[in-house]
Amino acid sequence: MPRATMPLAGRRIVVTRPEEQAVPFVSLLEAQGAEAVCFATIVIRPPQNWGPLDRALDRLETYNWCIFTSARGVEAVAGRLAERGQDPKVLGGMRLAAIGPKTARAIEDLGLTVACMPREYRAEAIIVAIGPTNFAGSRLLLPRARVAREVLPETIRALGGIIDVVEAYRTEPPKPAVTAPLVKQLEAGQIDAVTFTSSSTVTNFLTLMGRRGARKLLDGVAVACIGPITAETARDAGLDPAVVAESYTVEGLVEGLIQHFAASLGNH
């Protein structure tokens, strides 16, 4: 297909994912004709203290389930096991739950089997997928980012489960923030959409740009969110998402952008 006739041809779209996670998303956007502008709002760091994760890894045989809420969590745990001289297949003694297809692929890439993946790719849906009556007396491991929503562990405890929440990695805003080039493009009306793939990308973008300044800069720019949790964070911050992906994946986000811009052309 000639580039000029691609669905996102001529669109300049900001990708706020961490650099190491941005490449597949950028490739998807470029395959539809868009120009991707990378503006990482998150840097991924190791935990400040490996102790809690190491203690959990020392007693894997005591857990019935391990729940992974991101591919990054899988990679962090597998990397730590490798540093300890352990094969990631030791995780196979538990039943493994994945929040969505990308996380499931990361588990399967280790040669492990995914026992459970919810139809809706959000933490609360894992409760339904595992079955609310299956938590009482069960012991679960949840390796994740240091800062994350508490609804999943709180619900599991309310259902009688014992869950160890351990920090597998940290996310933080980049330092120093190089915002000037993007600000210049936004002020010049050269950006068509800004994409957010997690609540952290929203809050860090606002921190980097200044909350009030960010809202002004995004006036007339399509705010695109990967799912309802991210969209809720954006709305709480005073943004108005034009796109909320129906399937909570980057593929779904690209499809949402295509539909949005097709509709906007149809309205002219």
Residue pairs with C-beta under 8 A, 6 or more apart in sequence:
3 9
3 33
4 10
4 33
5 33
6 31
6 32
6 33
6 34
7 32
7 33
7 258
7 261
7 262
8 29
8 32
8 33
8 34
8 254
8 257
8 258
8 261
9 32
9 33
9 34
10 33
11 33
11 34
11 35
11 192
11 193
11 257
11 261
12 34
12 35
12 37
12 185
12 190
12 191
12 192
13 29
13 34
13 35
13 36
13 37
13 191
13 192
13 193
13 194
13 195
13 224
13 257
14 36
14 37
14 38
14 39
14 182
14 191
14 193
14 194
14 195
15 22
15 25
15 26
15 29
15 36
15 37
15 38
15 39
15 195
16 39
16 40
16 41
16 42
16 194
16 195
16 196
16 197
16 201
16 204
16 205
17 25
17 40
17 42
17 197
17 201
18 40
18 42
18 43
18 44
18 171
19 38
19 40
20 44
21 72
21 197
22 36
22 38
22 40
24 250
25 36
25 195
25 197
25 250
25 253
25 254
26 36
26 38
28 250
28 251
28 254
29 36
29 254
29 257
30 36
32 254
32 258
34 257
37 182
37 185
37 191
39 182
39 205
40 174
41 173
41 174
41 200
41 201
41 204
41 205
41 208
42 171
42 172
42 173
42 174
42 198
42 200
42 201
42 204
43 171
43 172
43 173
43 174
43 175
44 72
44 169
44 170
44 171
45 169
45 170
45 171
45 172
46 76
46 169
46 170
47 53
47 146
47 167
47 168
47 169
47 170
48 170
49 167
50 80
52 164
52 166
52 167
53 77
53 80
53 143
53 166
53 167
53 168
54 80
54 84
55 166
56 63
56 141
56 143
56 164
56 166
57 77
57 80
57 81
57 84
57 86
60 90
60 91
60 93
60 94
60 141
61 93
62 139
63 94
63 139
63 140
63 141
63 164
64 94
64 95
64 138
64 139
64 140
65 94
65 95
65 96
65 97
65 115
65 130
65 138
65 139
65 140
65 141
66 91
66 94
66 95
66 96
66 97
66 140
66 141
66 142
66 143
67 97
67 99
67 126
67 140
67 141
67 142
67 152
68 74
68 77
68 96
68 97
68 98
68 99
68 103
68 106
68 107
68 143
69 99
69 103
69 123
69 126
69 142
69 144
69 148
69 152
70 99
70 103
70 144
70 145
71 102
71 103
71 105
71 106
72 145
72 168
72 169
73 103
73 143
73 144
73 145
73 168
73 169
74 98
74 103
74 106
74 107
74 110
75 106
76 143
76 168
76 169
77 88
77 91
77 143
77 168
78 88
78 110
80 168
81 87
81 88
81 90
81 91
82 88
88 110
88 111
88 112
89 110
89 111
89 112
91 110
91 112
92 112
92 113
94 141
95 115
95 116
96 107
96 112
96 113
96 114
96 115
96 116
97 114
97 115
97 116
97 117
97 126
97 129
97 130
98 104
98 106
98 107
98 114
98 116
98 117
99 117
99 118
99 121
99 122
99 123
99 126
100 117
100 118
100 121
100 248
100 249
101 117
101 121
101 249
102 249
103 117
104 114
104 117
107 113
107 114
108 114
116 126
116 129
116 130
117 129
118 125
118 126
118 128
118 129
119 125
119 129
120 248
121 227
121 247
121 248
121 249
122 227
122 228
122 229
122 248
123 149
123 151
123 152
124 151
124 152
124 155
126 152
127 135
127 152
127 155
127 156
127 159
132 159
133 159
135 156
135 159
135 160
135 161
136 159
136 160
136 161
137 160
137 161
137 162
138 161
138 162
139 161
139 162
139 163
139 164
140 156
140 161
140 162
140 163
140 164
141 163
141 164
141 166
142 152
142 153
142 163
142 164
142 165
142 166
143 166
143 167
143 168
144 165
144 166
144 167
144 168
145 167
145 168
145 169
145 170
145 171
145 200
146 167
146 169
146 170
146 171
147 170
147 171
147 200
149 199
149 229
153 163
153 165
156 163
157 163
171 200
173 204
173 207
173 208
174 208
177 208
179 208
179 209
182 191
183 209
183 217
185 191
186 217
186 218
186 221
187 217
189 220
191 221
192 221
192 222
192 261
193 221
193 222
193 223
193 224
193 242
193 243
193 257
193 260
194 205
194 218
194 221
194 222
194 223
194 224
195 224
195 225
195 226
195 253
195 257
196 202
196 205
196 223
196 224
196 225
196 226
196 230
196 233
196 234
197 226
197 230
197 250
197 253
198 226
198 230
199 229
199 230
199 233
201 230
202 225
202 230
202 233
202 234
202 237
202 239
203 233
203 237
205 214
206 214
206 237
209 217
211 237
211 238
215 237
215 238
215 239
218 239
222 242
222 243
222 257
222 260
222 261
223 234
223 239
223 240
223 241
223 242
223 243
224 241
224 242
224 243
224 244
224 245
224 253
224 256
224 257
224 260
225 231
225 234
225 241
225 243
225 244
225 245
225 253
226 245
226 248
226 249
226 250
226 252
226 253
227 244
227 245
227 248
228 244
228 248
231 241
231 244
234 240
234 241
235 241
242 260
243 253
243 256
243 257
243 259
243 260
244 256
245 252
245 253
245 255
245 256
246 252
246 255
246 256
247 255
